[in-house]
């Protein structure tokens, strides 16, 4: 499963050096992740209503080059491997010239509303297997 999202760096996301602040990349990862799920028919709000929560267990980021105010960024997100009780999403962020400026990942668990680990929905596993 793979999806590409675009986002423009807003002025409020930059720091005194005019770089996009490092913390924003995690927010952009989340945006790309939600759009990835939506593309394959998994509306995150509906998943929560259905009792599936996806808390973040781990995040890793490598900053290669800065992004600046008003840059149009392309964020590629893809599910890495077949989900079990947790799964990993990998991200690559590119600037307008096509240079990769950041890569990273997030690991998520499937949990129910009482914070107990559960198996992913069968249709989620099926969608991942069909799109690998």
N, C-alpha and C positions, 0 to 999 in steps of 0.2 A: 504494500500500500504506500503510495507516494502522492504528494500534492505540493504545488508551488503557490505560495501566497506572496502578495506584494504589500509593502508598507512604506510610507514616506516619513522620514525622520522629522519630527516636529521640533520647533524651537525649544519648547519646554523640556525636551529630552536631551538637550546638549548641556555640557558643563562649561566652566570658565575658559577651557582650552578650545572651545567650539567643537569638541568631539561629542558624539552620542555617548551618554554616560553608560558605563558597563552594565549597570543593573537593568537597563531597558532591553537588552538582548533576551533576558529570561522572559520578559513580558511578550516580546515578539515571538519567541518560541511557543509560548502558550497560544497566541493568536494563530500561528501556523498549525499547531496541533488541533485546535478546535475546528479549523477549516478542513484539515485532513479528515477528521472524523465525519464532519458534515458531508464531505464529498462522497463518502462511501455509505451514506445513509444512517449515520449514528449521530443524531442530534444530542449534544451533551446534556442539555436541559431535560430531554425526555429520558435519557439513560439514568439520570438522577431520580426522576419520578418512578422509573422502573426498578429502583433499588440498587443501581450500580454506581459506585463512586470511584474516582480515579485519583487518589492522592499521589502527590509527588514523593517518591522515596529518595531520589538522588538526581542531581543536576551537575553537568560538567560543561565548561565553556573554554574554548581557546580563541583568544582575540588575535587576529593576524594583522589587520589594518584598521584604521579608524573609519567610522561613518560620520558624516557631517550633516548639519542642518539642511533640510530639503532634499537630501539624497533619496532616490527611489531604490529601495532594497527588495531583492527577491529572496524569499526564504523557502528552501526546499525542506520538507519534512517527510520522513518515511519510517514506517514500522520496521524494526530490525528483528527478524525472527518470528516464530510462532508464539503467540501469547500463552502463558500458563497462568499462574496466580499474579504474575507481574509481566510487564513488557517494556521494551525500550523503544524510544523514538529518537532518530538521529536527525540533526539539522545542519544545513549549510546555508550561510548568508552571503549573498553576492551583491556588489554595488552595480551601478548603471553601466559600467564598462565591462562587466562580467567577471571582475576579480573576486575571488572568494575572500571575504574579510573576517569571517568567523565560522567556526564549526563547533558543534556541541551535541549534547544528548540529554534526555530526561528519562528516568525510569519511574514507572507508575505501577501501583498495585490495584487490583480489583477488590473493592471492599463493599460490604453492605452498610446500611444506615446505623448499625450498632458497632461499627469499626472492626468487623471480623473479615478476614481474608476469605474471598470466595473465588470460584472459577469464573472466567470470562463468559459472557453470553455465547452460546453456540453459533449464532449468526455472525458474531464478531470474528471468531476463529475461522469460520467458513470464508468470510470476506478477505481475511488476511491470506489464507491459503490460496484463494483464487487469484490474488493479485501480487503474488511473490514472483 
